[in-house]
């Protein structure tokens, strides 16, 4: 997605937060976006720390590894769907702790 003229700038110079305060103007202005947090652990359909929290052995977790084949991963389609829904930004976790890269 190419930013349009009405896409808020990351740090609008006229709306800077006081020194030492996190800048939130852009995020507050953009409001609606998509956060893609996706990887091997998605197959468990419970949470990203499934291996750790459920104390799965490497052998138990291997099942997800063996079946993880993101052949329907279509970032262009995701971006179009986000834009059609009115989203102003997308954050993508490109590499997560399980080692898979998108």
Buried (B, 14 or more C-beta within 10 A) or exposed (E): BEEEEEBBEEEEEEBEEEEEEEEEBBBEEBEEBBEEEBBBBBBBEEEBEBBEEEEBEEEEBEEBEEEBEEEEEEEEEBBEEBBEEEBBBBEBBEEBEBEBEE
